[in-house]
């Protein structure tokens, strides 16, 4: 194949990919509706910073119970923030009616990494099960 043809094909392919990506982005953002764009003001485009609410004593007690349960089960090494995010996510999934298996599946990628990093001798599935049980028992309202 002549070199000139290969370069031209690559440019065409790249151009097509850019157009497809732009079309997807436009449709995901509202389809390029000019009327909507005109309604936005400069203040609409600013990102509002939201300060997290202070934890209530009950939340702090529940968090301590979670950390104690995970520590007692041999699940260590995660930051407080990561642990609480996982537990809160589990509670949200439970409240949304997700099945136990769906919740475990959603945790699998994170807990598999935990299993490799902590060296606690637990599998990712076992860690996910421990997190779900601890969340149900100590954190979810």
Secondary structure, DSSP 8 states (H G I E B T S, - for coil): --HHHHHHHHHHHHHHHHHHHHHHHHHHTTTT-HHHHHH--GGGGS----------HHHHHHHHHHHHHHHHTT-----HHHHHHHHHHHHHHHHTT--HHHHHHHHHHHHHHHHHHH-SS--HHHHHHHHHHHIIIII--
